[in-house]
């Protein structure tokens, strides 16, 4: 019912001049998501479909449009930034199909889905308008909620800059999250003017118009006053980012994850970690990481969009991205896994080993100083120190295939395309360019030549020449 009758308008046209940035403010990130993505997540988490979200953007906000439409939302353009009321007007054509609208700012990333859901419920119960309010411990320069003495009915929202001393003493603040019956919203928007310090159309003035018309205005007091924190500059961005990181760390610890020095750990909003896993100090889990149960992630490891099975050990200072490590794998220290890498069950990848689009089979080991790119390596193999798969010929990438139970000697150079059969051995220091048969020993190195007494003869020759 709510999804079919109610749309969501996200205000994202502000220039954000105090950010001192060429990037639109709503595309700056906190907690691993852009500010716009946080607003979209709050709406969809409350039960709305992305197609029912209208993002109001400015004239020169194509990057904002791209991100909004990539998430499934639609965009409306506000040609001139003439205030929040004017921004809602800009969405009217797309919003005509909805008898109810939720209106949210896109620069308030602590907004919860529960708040959005509650505003929609108040509209379902018949209120002409609904707004969230808060009483933070530390006052902020936000609009004050003016109520009628005795009845407590909302009369107006008075902006901080025009509030009287008595009004500034009011502790109940406007959070900036609204719900409206559109049959009441559009006439009220048409009635408001620009008699304010900025000469703009304030959405808050709609509340006064509705109150004077006797409309029911419902309020929802935020249980967490931090939801009202908006982003206007880099310092506020850092403060909110820290709050989001702390919230995510608390979420994981409540789910059974041990985190040492949680104030040093970065956990993005889309991260999941299984119970009895351990995160040491300085760990960063970025993007969409999925980490299983009973894993141990060492100090300073940075994981981005990783899939980690149960019981995996990641030693300190690994950089792992868009790859997969299966149950019981051991990785690190100082390992790099790049896009498409896959470490099989109980496989070991050691220090200064890099995998890119390479699959290391179950129980196989590559312990030291190796580059394995575009390779398929079977189970039970040993990849010696210094091994390289030469996967690029200057124009195209080629694949190396190594069968099960192979031994690749140290400092081997495997020139792709190449196939090495099962149970084969490659002698240390070999350059292998041709197919190796199963169970064969392949050597591809120059014959050693020794010249006895060579140094003495050289020294005598130099003395004679001198």
Secondary structure, 3 states (H helix, E strand, C coil): CHHHHEEEEEECCCCCHHHCCCCCHHHCEECCEEHHHHHHHHHHHCCCCHHHEEEEECCCCHHHHHHHHHCCCEEEECCCCCCHHHHHHHCHHHHCCCCEEEEEECCCCCCCHHHHHHHHHHHHCCCCEEEEEECCCCCCCCCEEEECCCCCCEEEEECHHHCCHHHHCCCCEEEEEEEEEHHHHHHHHHHCCCCCCCCCCCCHHHHHHHHHCCCCEEEEECCCHHHHCCCCCHHHHHHHHHHHHHHHHHHHHHCCCEECCHHHCEECCCCEECCCCEECCCCEEECCCEECCCCEECCCCEEECCEECCCCEECCCCEEECCEECCCCEECCCCEECCCCEECCCCEEEEEEEEEEEEECCCCEEEEEEEEEEEEECCCCEECCCCEEECECCCCECCEEECCCCEECCCCEEECCEEECCCCEECCCCEECCCECCCCEECCCCCCCCCCCHHHHHHHHHHHHC
